[in-house]
Amino acid sequence: MSTSSVPAPFSEAELRLLQALVYQECGMHFDERRSHFLQDRLQRRLKECQLDSFYSYYRLLISREGKDELSRLLENLTVNETSFFRNKSQLEFFHKHILEELFRRKQSHRDYSLRIWSAGCSTGQEPYTLAMLVADALAYYYLRNSLPIEMPSPKPLVPPPWKVEILASDISYSVLRAGQEGIYGETQMASVDYSYRLRYFDKVGERYAVKKALKEIVHFDFHNLKTEYLPQRNDVIFCRNVMMYFDEAEQKRLIDKFHRCLNPAGHLFIGHAESLLGLTEKFTLVHRDSGTAYQKLEVRV
Ligand SMILES: C[S@@+](CC[C@H](N)C(=O)[O-])C[C@H]1O[C@@H](n2cnc3c(N)ncnc32)[C@H](O)[C@@H]1O
């Protein structure tokens, strides 16, 4: 779409300035296809701030006092679409193979900590799905293997001495708040079958609240994937349907950061419309049936 048809007050140069600012702040790339969306959201923010010129809005965004407005603009530009049990074949691969192998390998080194990061977690459906899968996989593993210490009574969700942490991060404070609240309506619950609903949710009126024990293993936090300071020592990273909004240069930088944030032989899961092909040689594709992931390779320096 040509920017010559842009409604006032944005000129092509003004839009480019804004695009550069958004890219610099969070890595999101607005090409011609998505420029209409950017303009629409900008118009709304200008109206909300009761400003009538691009120039005054831009000045606000780059000022110290404009930090909150910059966060609000970025929140308005993110796509937060998500669901429980999204991409089932990939989750099955994670549940049945990757976790099983991780438990076995870790237990053999007497390392009972597990850290999984949902990067770009939106409203929490992804990290809570991972928490349910880990809890079930641990229970199943210890049906077939003996626990190193006696199981306490009542039986906890995570059998000791295991410590499981699911870190859920996003750039948007409003989605982080929703995730932390952990209450979902019937439409959002559509992909959660009854055995999961019964075990991991409490019915509150017409809605479903994530049970306390499951909530305790998921920690929500703000992290901008554009920055260098990201959570380290993860066994698995899920970053699905996030990189697709970045350009190639930013994707490459992010993949390098994920490589540094993963433990040796750790796994990276990305969205089904995303690929690392041609972007890195630091990961190798692993798969089972139609479920795919990328495994970290050690790189000699
Ligand atoms: C489409 S949702 C994907 C949610 C979930 N991963 C899934 O696949 O269902 C993309 C999420 O990435 C977040 N996001 C976008 N840019 C980000 C950045 N620079 N840092 C952290 N999160 C970001 C958005 O706020 C949004 O919640």
The ligand as a MOL file (V3000), in Angstrom:
LIG
                    3D

  0  0  0     0  0            999 V3000
M  V30 BEGIN CTAB
M  V30 COUNTS 27 29 0 0 0
M  V30 BEGIN ATOM
M  V30 1 C 0.7800 -13.7920 18.9440 0
M  V30 2 S 1.2210 -13.7180 20.6560 0 CHG=1
M  V30 3 C 1.8410 -15.3650 20.8960 0
M  V30 4 C 1.4410 -15.9590 22.2250 0
M  V30 5 C 1.9150 -17.4020 22.4620 0
M  V30 6 N 3.3450 -17.4920 22.4160 0
M  V30 7 C 1.2920 -18.3380 21.4630 0
M  V30 8 O 1.9450 -18.7700 20.5120 0
M  V30 9 O 0.0950 -18.6480 21.6120 0 CHG=-1
M  V30 10 C 2.7320 -12.7420 20.5720 0
M  V30 11 C 3.1460 -12.1460 21.9230 0
M  V30 12 O 4.4890 -11.6490 21.8150 0
M  V30 13 C 4.6070 -10.4550 22.5660 0
M  V30 14 N 5.7440 -9.6570 22.0800 0
M  V30 15 C 5.8670 -8.9710 20.9100 0
M  V30 16 N 7.0500 -8.3410 20.8600 0
M  V30 17 C 7.6980 -8.6340 22.0220 0
M  V30 18 C 8.9670 -8.2590 22.5590 0
M  V30 19 N 9.8160 -7.4480 21.9010 0
M  V30 20 N 9.3030 -8.7440 23.7770 0
M  V30 21 C 8.4630 -9.5710 24.4620 0
M  V30 22 N 7.2520 -9.9360 24.0130 0
M  V30 23 C 6.8760 -9.4800 22.8000 0
M  V30 24 C 3.2600 -9.7770 22.3420 0
M  V30 25 O 2.9590 -8.8190 23.3530 0
M  V30 26 C 2.2910 -10.9590 22.3260 0
M  V30 27 O 1.6990 -11.1770 23.5850 0
M  V30 END ATOM
M  V30 BEGIN BOND
M  V30 1 1 1 2
M  V30 2 1 2 3
M  V30 3 1 2 10
M  V30 4 1 3 4
M  V30 5 1 4 5
M  V30 6 1 5 6
M  V30 7 1 5 7
M  V30 8 2 7 8
M  V30 9 1 7 9
M  V30 10 1 10 11
M  V30 11 1 11 12
M  V30 12 1 11 26
M  V30 13 1 12 13
M  V30 14 1 13 14
M  V30 15 1 13 24
M  V30 16 1 14 15
M  V30 17 1 14 23
M  V30 18 2 15 16
M  V30 19 1 16 17
M  V30 20 1 17 18
M  V30 21 2 17 23
M  V30 22 1 18 19
M  V30 23 2 18 20
M  V30 24 1 20 21
M  V30 25 2 21 22
M  V30 26 1 22 23
M  V30 27 1 24 25
M  V30 28 1 24 26
M  V30 29 1 26 27
M  V30 END BOND
M  V30 END CTAB
M  END
